[in-house]
Amino acid sequence: MASRHVPYTDISDMGRAAQETEMQRAANQQLIEEGRIIKHKELEKMRREEESKDDSSSERPDVIIRVNSGGTSRLSSQRSSADLASSVSSRNLDARELRSQLIQLEEKVKGAMLSNVQLDNEKQLLKYEVDLLKDKLEDLTDAYASLNKTFLENKRDLAYQKMQIVELTHRLNYARHQVEARDQLIVEHGLVLIGGDANTDNNLDEVTVAAATNAHLNKEKSINNNNTNDLVMMNGLSCNNDHSKSNSLVQQNGDKPIRLPEMVLITKSTAELLNTLSETTLDKQIRQLFSIRSELDARVEELESQLREERKRSEAPTTRYDSRNRTNTSHTEDIKHELQQIRNQAQEYKLKYHESSQKISALESDIVRLEGQTKRYKAIADACEEQEEILKQDRRKCQRELRDVQSKLEDLKAENARLQRVVDKYNRGSVAPGSLAPSAGSSIRQSRDSSVNR
């Protein structure tokens, strides 16, 4: 899977989020340190007060013993002094045990506070890692969606190309069968197909591909008509040079033309007559025939002019020239009739050529129009995709900001609850309420204000 690059805006947002988490963690550590210092001071004050109370209580029994020793007897004084000594020693032992227990509790509280600080730090670090993993998951999801989209498009293109290959294969086989049927009909009717070269099969493949593409644009034209349009039926010398050249080219999707072999279907006698000419190729032979025909036409016109001059000179022709004149007039009429037929065929070929050129121009205009529409639709699709990417980036940014605000809100709530518990604890405290409460309340209020400002 191709790697998806994270945009620069996402990197900057991640950096800001990391800085904010670091600042928040530092603020939490500072608040915890301040609370620990305040707690330590309070515990020190409580210990000093307890020590002073123990000292005062230990001095009072000694004074009582000295005062009462003068007024009692020796026996009673000895007994009472022994009892007092035992009670004082027991009290001293209780005070020492309480001090040791207090020291142990202070150490446990310090350890618990340190462990809480470490757990808070680990919690913030894990939150930051979870946010990073969520961002990576979103990026990977987007990359997977884009790759899946391209995969589906390539899959559709592959299926379309396979269908085109199958269709072109069927068309190629059909064209080959048509060529075989044509060759069989030529052999059966005793005709001859002249022209072309040794690469007839390759040219046939190229023509079939071109015909398939043109048929896809022209709504499935018949291949049989395309093949019959590529052949010119010639009887004698009735052929046009421009028509043979136009049939030797096939346009393929507006690209460079494919040249077809110049082939003509004629009878054997006509082929023998063409072989008597000096030229080798069919095009040159046809040109030579047209040049001969033009020479004959010029000769006929010259003879007609001479005939008109002779008619003007001799107003009363003799009988010995009547038979010769009749033969000349019949010959000229035959030539004129043949020329008229040739002109009619040339006009028909010109009309067909103009019709085909009009069809080709109409198809080219349709192709240009469809290409313009395709480009416009592609531009619209690209713009929509870019807008979609921008909206996705904005959505991810808003989600990150929302998560940051929610995390800050949760931290502030937790800090508020903790400070509220501390305030309640100090309010419920029974040791030196008048001296400790104002300082504790002011320090807690300052810490709360500093956390709110952050």
C-alpha positions as CSV (number, residue, x, y, z in Angstrom):
1,M,0.0,0.0,0.0
2,A,1.3,3.4,-0.9
3,S,2.3,5.6,1.9
4,R,0.1,8.6,2.6
5,H,2.0,11.9,3.4
6,V,0.7,13.8,6.4
7,P,0.0,17.5,5.4
8,Y,2.0,20.3,7.0
9,T,-1.1,21.7,8.8
10,D,-1.7,18.3,10.6
11,I,2.0,18.3,11.7
12,S,1.7,21.8,13.1
13,D,-1.6,20.9,14.9
14,M,0.1,17.8,16.4
15,G,3.0,20.0,17.6
16,R,0.7,22.5,19.3
17,A,-1.2,19.6,20.9
18,A,2.0,18.2,22.3
19,Q,3.1,21.6,23.6
20,E,-0.3,22.1,25.3
21,T,-0.1,18.7,26.9
22,E,3.4,19.4,28.2
23,M,2.3,22.7,29.6
24,Q,-0.7,21.1,31.3
25,R,1.5,18.4,32.7
26,A,4.0,20.9,34.1
27,A,1.1,22.9,35.7
28,N,-0.3,19.7,37.3
29,Q,3.2,18.9,38.7
30,Q,3.5,22.4,40.1
31,L,0.1,22.2,41.7
32,I,1.0,18.8,43.2
33,E,4.3,20.2,44.5
34,E,2.6,23.1,46.1
35,G,0.0,20.8,47.8
36,R,2.8,18.6,49.0
37,I,4.7,21.5,50.5
38,I,1.5,22.8,52.2
39,K,0.8,19.4,53.6
40,H,4.4,19.0,54.8
41,K,4.2,22.3,56.6
42,E,0.9,21.4,58.3
43,L,2.3,18.1,59.4
44,E,5.3,19.8,60.9
45,K,3.2,22.2,62.8
46,M,1.0,19.4,64.1
47,R,4.1,17.4,65.3
48,R,5.6,20.4,67.0
49,E,2.3,21.1,68.9
50,E,2.0,17.5,69.9
51,E,5.6,17.5,71.2
52,S,5.0,20.7,73.2
53,K,1.8,19.2,74.7
54,D,3.7,16.0,75.7
55,D,6.5,18.1,77.3
56,S,3.9,20.1,79.3
57,S,2.1,17.0,80.4
58,S,5.3,15.4,81.5
59,E,6.3,18.4,83.7
60,R,2.9,18.7,85.4
61,P,3.1,15.3,87.3
62,D,6.5,16.2,88.7
63,V,5.1,19.4,90.2
64,I,2.1,17.6,91.6
65,I,4.5,15.0,93.2
66,R,6.6,17.7,94.8
67,V,3.6,19.6,96.2
68,N,1.9,16.5,97.7
69,S,5.1,15.0,99.1
70,G,5.2,17.4,102.1
71,G,1.7,16.7,103.5
72,T,1.6,12.9,103.3
73,S,3.3,10.2,105.2
74,R,6.4,8.4,104.0
75,L,4.6,5.1,103.2
76,S,1.8,6.8,101.2
77,S,4.3,9.1,99.5
78,Q,6.5,6.2,98.4
79,R,3.4,4.3,97.0
80,S,2.0,7.4,95.2
81,S,5.4,8.3,93.8
82,A,5.8,4.8,92.4
83,D,2.4,4.9,90.8
84,L,3.1,8.3,89.3
85,A,6.4,7.2,87.9
86,S,4.9,4.2,86.2
87,S,2.1,6.4,84.7
88,V,4.6,8.9,83.4
89,S,6.8,6.2,81.9
90,S,3.8,4.7,80.2
91,R,2.8,8.1,78.8
92,N,6.3,8.7,77.5
93,L,6.2,5.3,75.7
94,D,2.8,6.1,74.2
95,A,4.1,9.5,72.9
96,R,7.2,7.9,71.3
97,E,5.0,5.2,69.6
98,L,2.7,8.0,68.3
99,R,5.7,9.9,67.0
100,S,7.1,6.9,65.2
101,Q,3.6,6.1,63.8
102,L,3.3,9.7,62.6
103,I,6.7,9.6,60.9
104,Q,5.7,6.3,59.2
105,L,2.4,7.8,58.0
106,E,4.2,10.9,56.7
107,E,6.6,8.7,54.7
108,K,3.6,6.7,53.4
109,V,1.8,9.9,52.4
110,K,4.9,11.1,50.6
111,G,5.3,7.8,48.7
112,A,1.6,7.9,47.8
113,M,1.9,11.4,46.5
114,L,4.9,10.6,44.4
115,S,3.2,7.5,43.0
116,N,0.1,9.7,42.2
117,V,2.4,12.2,40.4
118,Q,4.0,9.4,38.4
119,L,0.6,7.9,37.5
120,D,-0.7,11.3,36.4
121,N,2.4,11.7,34.1
122,E,1.9,8.3,32.7
123,K,-1.8,9.0,32.1
124,Q,-1.0,12.2,30.2
125,L,1.6,10.4,28.1
126,L,-0.8,7.6,27.3
127,K,-3.5,10.1,26.3
128,Y,-1.1,11.9,23.9
129,E,-0.1,8.5,22.4
130,V,-3.8,7.6,22.0
131,D,-4.4,10.8,20.1
132,L,-1.5,10.2,17.9
133,L,-2.7,6.7,17.1
134,K,-6.2,8.0,16.4
135,D,-4.7,10.5,13.9
136,K,-2.7,7.7,12.2
137,L,-5.7,5.5,12.1
138,E,-7.7,8.3,10.3
139,D,-4.9,8.9,7.8
140,L,-4.6,5.1,7.1
141,T,-8.4,4.9,6.7
142,D,-8.4,7.8,4.2
143,A,-5.5,6.2,2.3
144,Y,-7.3,2.9,2.2
145,A,-10.4,4.5,0.9
146,S,-8.5,6.3,-1.9
147,L,-6.6,3.1,-2.8
148,N,-9.9,1.1,-2.8
149,K,-11.4,3.8,-5.1
150,T,-8.4,3.6,-7.6
151,F,-8.6,-0.2,-7.4
152,L,-12.2,-0.2,-8.4
153,E,-11.6,2.2,-11.2
154,N,-8.7,0.1,-12.5
155,K,-10.9,-3.0,-12.2
156,R,-13.6,-1.4,-14.3
157,D,-11.1,-0.3,-16.9
158,L,-9.7,-3.8,-17.0
159,A,-13.1,-5.3,-17.5
160,Y,-13.9,-2.8,-20.3
161,Q,-10.5,-3.6,-22.0
162,K,-11.2,-7.3,-21.9
163,M,-14.6,-6.8,-23.4
164,Q,-13.0,-4.7,-26.2
165,I,-10.4,-7.4,-26.8
166,V,-13.2,-10.0,-27.1
167,E,-15.2,-7.9,-29.5
168,L,-12.2,-7.1,-31.6
169,T,-11.3,-10.7,-31.8
170,H,-14.8,-11.6,-33.0
171,R,-14.6,-8.8,-35.6
172,L,-11.2,-10.0,-36.8
173,N,-12.5,-13.6,-37.2
174,Y,-15.5,-12.3,-39.1
175,A,-13.4,-10.2,-41.4
176,R,-11.1,-13.2,-42.1
177,H,-14.2,-15.3,-42.9
178,Q,-15.4,-12.6,-45.3
179,V,-12.0,-12.5,-47.0
180,E,-12.1,-16.2,-47.4
181,A,-15.6,-16.1,-48.9
182,R,-14.5,-13.3,-51.2
183,D,-11.6,-15.3,-52.5
184,Q,-13.8,-18.3,-53.0
185,L,-16.3,-16.2,-55.0
186,I,-13.5,-14.7,-57.1
187,V,-12.3,-18.2,-57.9
188,E,-15.8,-19.4,-58.7
189,H,-16.6,-16.5,-61.1
190,G,-13.2,-16.7,-62.8
191,L,-12.1,-13.2,-61.8
192,V,-8.6,-11.9,-60.9
193,L,-7.7,-9.7,-57.9
194,I,-4.6,-7.7,-58.7
195,G,-2.6,-5.2,-56.6
196,G,-1.6,-5.4,-52.9
197,D,1.6,-6.9,-51.4
198,A,2.8,-9.7,-49.2
199,N,1.6,-8.2,-46.0
200,T,-2.1,-8.6,-46.7
201,D,-2.9,-10.4,-43.4
202,N,-1.2,-7.6,-41.4
203,N,-3.0,-4.9,-43.3
204,L,-6.3,-6.8,-42.8
205,D,-5.7,-6.9,-39.0
206,E,-5.0,-3.1,-39.0
207,V,-8.1,-2.4,-41.1
208,T,-10.2,-4.6,-38.8
209,V,-9.1,-2.7,-35.7
210,A,-9.8,0.7,-37.4
211,A,-13.2,-0.5,-38.6
212,A,-14.0,-1.7,-35.0
213,T,-13.2,1.7,-33.5
214,N,-15.1,3.6,-36.2
215,A,-18.0,1.2,-35.8
216,H,-18.1,1.9,-32.0
217,L,-18.4,5.6,-32.8
218,N,-20.9,5.1,-35.7
219,K,-23.3,2.8,-33.8
220,E,-22.2,-0.5,-35.1
221,K,-21.9,-0.1,-38.9
222,S,-21.8,-3.2,-41.0
223,I,-18.4,-4.7,-41.7
224,N,-19.7,-6.2,-45.0
225,N,-20.4,-2.6,-46.3
226,N,-16.9,-1.5,-45.2
227,N,-15.4,-4.4,-47.1
228,T,-17.4,-3.7,-50.3
229,N,-16.5,0.0,-50.1
230,D,-12.8,-1.0,-50.1
231,L,-13.1,-2.8,-53.5
232,V,-13.5,-1.3,-56.9
233,M,-15.3,-3.3,-59.6
234,M,-13.8,-2.5,-62.9
235,N,-15.1,-3.7,-66.3
236,G,-12.7,-2.7,-69.1
237,L,-11.2,0.8,-68.4
238,S,-14.1,2.3,-66.3
239,C,-12.0,3.5,-63.3
240,N,-11.2,6.7,-61.6
241,N,-7.8,7.5,-60.2
242,D,-9.1,9.7,-57.3
243,H,-11.5,7.0,-56.3
244,S,-8.7,4.4,-56.1
245,K,-6.6,6.7,-53.9
246,S,-9.5,7.5,-51.6
247,N,-10.2,3.8,-51.1
248,S,-6.6,3.1,-50.3
249,L,-6.8,5.1,-47.0
250,V,-8.7,4.4,-43.8
251,Q,-8.8,7.0,-41.0
252,Q,-8.3,5.6,-37.5
253,N,-9.8,7.8,-34.7
254,G,-8.4,11.0,-36.2
255,D,-4.8,9.7,-36.1
256,K,-2.5,9.0,-39.0
257,P,-4.2,7.1,-41.8
258,I,-3.6,3.4,-42.5
259,R,-2.8,2.6,-46.1
260,L,-4.6,-0.3,-47.6
261,P,-3.2,-2.4,-50.5
262,E,-4.5,-1.1,-53.8
263,M,-6.5,-4.1,-55.1
264,V,-8.9,-4.3,-58.0
265,L,-11.2,-7.1,-59.0
266,I,-11.2,-7.5,-62.8
267,T,-11.7,-10.2,-65.4
268,K,-8.9,-12.3,-66.8
269,S,-9.1,-10.6,-70.2
270,T,-8.8,-7.2,-68.6
271,A,-5.8,-8.5,-66.6
272,E,-4.1,-9.7,-69.7
273,L,-4.7,-6.3,-71.3
274,L,-3.2,-4.6,-68.3
275,N,-0.2,-6.9,-68.4
276,T,0.5,-5.7,-71.9
277,L,1.2,-2.2,-70.6
278,S,4.7,-1.1,-69.8
279,E,4.0,0.0,-66.2
280,T,4.2,-2.3,-63.2
281,T,1.9,-0.9,-60.6
282,L,-1.9,-0.7,-60.9
283,D,-1.9,3.1,-60.2
284,K,0.6,3.8,-63.0
285,Q,-1.2,1.5,-65.4
286,I,-4.5,3.4,-64.7
287,R,-2.7,6.7,-65.2
288,Q,-1.3,5.4,-68.5
289,L,-4.7,4.4,-69.6
290,F,-6.1,7.8,-68.8
291,S,-3.3,9.5,-70.6
292,I,-4.1,7.3,-73.7
293,R,-7.7,8.1,-73.3
294,S,-7.0,11.9,-73.2
295,E,-4.8,11.5,-76.3
296,L,-7.6,9.7,-78.0
297,D,-10.1,12.4,-76.9
298,A,-7.8,15.1,-78.3
299,R,-7.4,13.1,-81.5
300,V,-11.2,12.8,-81.7
301,E,-11.7,16.5,-81.2
302,E,-9.1,17.2,-83.8
303,L,-10.8,14.9,-86.3
304,E,-14.2,16.5,-85.5
305,S,-12.8,19.9,-86.2
306,Q,-11.3,18.7,-89.4
307,L,-14.7,17.2,-90.3
308,R,-16.5,20.4,-89.7
309,E,-14.0,22.3,-91.8
310,E,-14.4,19.8,-94.6
311,R,-18.1,20.1,-94.4
312,K,-17.9,23.8,-94.7
313,R,-15.6,23.6,-97.6
314,S,-17.7,21.1,-99.5
315,E,-21.3,22.1,-99.4
316,A,-22.3,19.4,-101.9
317,P,-20.3,16.2,-101.0
318,T,-19.9,13.6,-103.7
319,T,-21.4,10.1,-103.5
320,R,-18.0,8.3,-103.2
321,Y,-17.5,10.0,-99.8
322,D,-20.9,9.2,-98.4
323,S,-20.1,5.7,-97.2
324,R,-16.9,7.0,-95.5
325,N,-18.7,9.8,-93.8
326,R,-21.3,7.5,-92.4
327,T,-18.7,5.2,-90.9
328,N,-16.9,8.2,-89.4
329,T,-20.1,9.6,-87.9
330,S,-21.0,6.2,-86.4
331,H,-17.5,5.9,-84.9
332,T,-17.7,9.4,-83.3
333,E,-21.2,8.6,-81.9
334,D,-19.8,5.5,-80.2
335,I,-16.9,7.5,-78.8
336,K,-19.2,10.2,-77.5
337,H,-21.5,7.6,-75.9
338,E,-18.5,6.0,-74.1
339,L,-17.3,9.4,-73.0
340,Q,-20.7,10.2,-71.6
341,Q,-20.8,7.0,-69.6
342,I,-17.3,7.7,-68.2
343,R,-18.4,11.2,-67.2
344,N,-21.5,9.8,-65.5
345,Q,-19.4,7.3,-63.5
346,A,-17.0,10.1,-62.5
347,Q,-19.9,12.2,-61.3
348,E,-21.3,9.3,-59.2
349,Y,-17.9,8.7,-57.7
350,K,-17.5,12.4,-56.8
351,L,-21.0,12.4,-55.2
352,K,-20.0,9.3,-53.1
353,Y,-16.7,11.0,-52.1
354,H,-18.5,14.2,-51.0
355,E,-21.0,12.2,-48.9
356,S,-18.3,10.2,-47.2
357,S,-16.3,13.4,-46.5
358,Q,-19.4,15.0,-45.0
359,K,-19.9,12.0,-42.8
360,I,-16.3,12.0,-41.7
361,S,-16.4,15.7,-40.8
362,A,-19.6,15.2,-38.8
363,L,-18.0,12.4,-36.9
364,E,-14.9,14.5,-36.2
365,S,-17.1,17.3,-34.9
366,D,-18.9,14.8,-32.6
367,I,-15.5,13.5,-31.3
368,V,-14.3,17.0,-30.6
369,R,-17.5,17.9,-28.7
370,L,-17.4,14.7,-26.7
371,E,-13.7,15.3,-25.8
372,G,-14.6,18.8,-24.6
373,Q,-17.4,17.4,-22.4
374,T,-15.0,14.8,-21.0
375,K,-12.4,17.3,-20.1
376,R,-15.0,19.5,-18.5
377,Y,-16.4,16.6,-16.4
378,K,-12.8,15.7,-15.4
379,A,-12.1,19.2,-14.3
380,I,-15.3,19.2,-12.2
381,A,-14.5,15.9,-10.7
382,D,-10.9,17.1,-9.7
383,A,-12.3,20.2,-8.1
384,C,-14.8,18.1,-6.1
385,E,-12.1,15.8,-4.9
386,E,-9.9,18.8,-3.8
387,Q,-12.8,20.3,-2.0
388,E,-13.5,16.9,-0.3
389,E,-9.9,16.7,0.8
390,I,-10.1,20.2,2.3
391,L,-13.3,19.4,4.1
392,K,-11.7,16.2,5.5
393,Q,-8.7,18.2,6.8
394,D,-11.0,20.7,8.5
395,R,-13.1,17.9,10.1
396,R,-9.9,16.3,11.5
397,K,-8.7,19.6,12.8
398,C,-12.0,20.3,14.5
399,Q,-12.0,16.8,16.0
400,R,-8.5,17.4,17.4
401,E,-9.5,20.7,18.9
402,L,-12.6,19.1,20.4
403,R,-10.6,16.3,22.0
404,D,-8.1,18.9,23.4
405,V,-10.9,21.0,24.9
406,Q,-12.5,17.9,26.3
407,S,-9.3,16.7,27.9
408,K,-8.7,20.2,29.3
409,L,-12.2,20.2,30.7
410,E,-11.7,16.8,32.3
411,D,-8.4,17.9,33.8
412,L,-9.9,21.1,35.2
413,K,-12.9,19.2,36.6
414,A,-10.5,16.7,38.3
415,E,-8.4,19.6,39.6
416,N,-11.4,21.4,40.9
417,A,-12.7,18.3,42.7
418,R,-9.3,17.7,44.2
419,L,-9.0,21.3,45.4
420,Q,-12.6,21.1,46.8
421,R,-11.6,18.0,48.7
422,V,-8.6,19.8,50.1
423,V,-10.7,22.7,51.1
424,D,-13.2,20.5,52.8
425,K,-10.5,18.6,54.6
426,Y,-8.9,21.8,55.9
427,N,-12.3,23.1,56.9
428,R,-13.0,19.9,58.9
429,G,-9.5,20.1,60.5
430,S,-9.5,20.3,64.3
431,V,-5.9,21.3,64.8
432,A,-5.4,25.1,65.0
433,P,-8.4,26.1,62.9
434,G,-7.8,29.8,63.4
435,S,-4.2,29.9,62.3
436,L,-4.1,27.3,59.6
437,A,-7.4,27.9,57.7
438,P,-6.6,31.4,56.3
439,S,-3.2,30.4,55.0
440,A,-4.5,27.1,53.5
441,G,-7.5,28.8,51.9
442,S,-5.3,31.6,50.4
443,S,-2.8,29.0,49.0
444,I,-5.6,26.9,47.6
445,R,-7.3,29.9,46.1
446,Q,-4.1,31.0,44.4
447,S,-3.5,27.5,43.0
448,R,-7.0,27.4,41.6
449,D,-6.7,30.9,40.0
450,S,-3.4,29.9,38.4
451,S,-4.9,26.7,37.0
452,V,-7.9,28.6,35.6
453,N,-5.6,31.2,34.0
454,R,-3.6,28.4,32.4
